[in-house]
């Protein structure tokens, strides 16, 4: 994991999260030769990191009024989501080793698979359940900024993602994710397709 902090002494904090790893196999490919190759990860891994790096650049130019933590987690996509083995490794580690015993950001946002050319972000069900006050805060802000076609008020599926162990640790983190991406866990998850 990599944790970058702006105003680290400020107790009033916001947490932004992305995973930087990619899947070691392309398990949704039908050709066995392609399935054995790693996922390039332009969207599933790279796009969330790009968001956080953009946030870091913006905060360097205009320092925030509160503390901001940018958490880049590893091992999100390594193992099997069917069994739960070797997935969400970095988020689980962070949840068990918070930066301080009283670490409690105001809210957090996980950015995962946000690089589709035409993204649509539904309100992910685990986020609505675990942090119901955060979802409308983010969606209303996005809609007010003119992104209502992207941040829809439709209910989404429950996704096992890095926000789940963070919420289990008492943090209020939501998942902004677009699941309608035809190259998910495939070799086509390249810069040309984001």
Residue pairs with C-beta under 8 A, 6 or more apart in sequence:
1 71
1 72
1 73
1 74
1 90
1 93
1 94
2 20
2 71
2 72
3 69
3 70
3 71
3 72
3 94
3 99
4 56
4 69
4 70
4 72
5 67
5 68
5 69
5 70
5 99
6 59
6 63
6 64
6 67
6 68
6 69
6 70
7 63
7 64
7 66
7 67
7 68
8 67
9 67
10 66
10 67
11 67
12 66
12 67
12 106
13 66
13 67
13 68
13 69
13 103
13 104
13 105
13 106
14 64
14 66
14 67
14 68
14 69
14 105
14 106
14 107
14 108
15 68
15 69
15 71
15 105
15 107
15 108
15 109
15 166
15 171
15 173
16 51
16 52
16 55
16 68
16 69
16 70
16 71
16 108
16 109
16 110
16 111
17 48
17 71
17 72
17 73
17 91
17 108
17 109
17 110
17 111
17 162
17 163
17 166
17 173
18 48
18 49
18 51
18 52
18 71
18 72
18 73
18 110
18 111
18 112
19 45
19 48
19 49
19 72
19 73
19 74
19 75
19 76
19 77
19 90
19 91
19 112
19 162
20 45
20 48
20 49
20 72
20 73
20 74
21 41
21 45
21 74
21 75
21 76
21 77
21 78
21 90
22 38
22 39
22 40
22 41
22 44
22 45
22 46
22 77
22 189
23 38
23 39
23 41
23 44
23 77
23 78
23 185
24 38
24 39
24 78
25 35
25 36
25 37
25 38
25 39
26 34
26 35
26 36
26 37
26 38
26 39
26 185
26 186
26 187
27 35
27 185
28 35
28 184
28 185
28 186
29 35
29 37
29 186
29 187
34 186
34 187
37 187
39 45
39 77
39 185
39 186
39 187
39 189
40 187
40 189
40 190
41 189
42 115
42 189
42 190
42 191
42 193
42 194
43 113
43 114
43 115
43 116
43 181
43 183
43 184
43 189
43 193
43 194
44 77
44 112
44 113
44 181
44 184
44 185
44 189
45 76
45 77
46 115
46 191
46 194
47 111
47 113
47 114
47 115
47 194
48 110
48 111
48 112
48 113
48 114
49 72
50 115
51 111
51 114
52 70
52 72
52 111
55 68
55 70
56 70
59 68
66 106
67 105
69 99
69 105
71 94
73 88
73 89
73 90
73 91
73 93
73 94
73 162
74 89
74 90
75 86
75 87
75 88
75 89
75 90
76 87
76 88
76 89
76 90
76 91
76 112
76 161
76 162
77 87
78 86
78 87
78 89
79 85
79 86
79 87
80 86
80 87
81 87
81 160
84 160
87 160
88 160
88 161
88 162
88 164
88 165
90 162
91 162
91 163
91 164
91 165
91 166
92 165
94 165
94 166
95 165
95 166
95 168
95 169
95 171
96 169
98 169
103 171
104 170
104 171
105 171
105 172
106 172
107 131
107 133
107 134
107 137
107 172
107 173
107 174
108 134
108 163
108 166
108 171
108 172
108 173
108 174
109 134
109 138
109 173
109 174
109 176
110 161
110 162
110 163
110 166
110 173
110 174
110 175
110 176
110 177
111 176
112 161
112 162
112 175
112 176
112 177
113 177
113 178
113 179
113 181
113 184
114 121
114 176
114 177
114 178
115 194
116 178
116 180
116 181
116 194
117 193
117 194
119 150
119 178
120 149
120 150
120 152
120 178
120 180
121 150
121 151
121 152
121 156
121 176
121 177
121 178
122 152
122 154
122 155
122 156
122 157
122 179
123 135
123 139
123 152
123 153
123 154
123 155
123 156
124 156
124 157
124 158
124 159
124 161
124 174
124 175
124 176
124 177
125 155
125 156
125 157
125 158
125 159
126 158
126 159
126 160
126 161
126 163
126 164
126 167
126 175
127 134
127 135
127 163
127 173
127 174
127 175
128 135
128 155
129 158
130 163
130 164
130 167
130 172
130 173
130 174
131 167
131 172
131 173
131 174
133 172
134 172
134 173
134 174
135 174
138 151
138 174
138 176
139 151
139 153
142 148
142 150
142 151
143 151
156 177
156 179
157 179
159 175
159 177
159 179
161 175
161 177
162 173
162 175
163 173
163 174
163 175
166 173
167 173
181 189
182 188
183 189
183 190
183 193
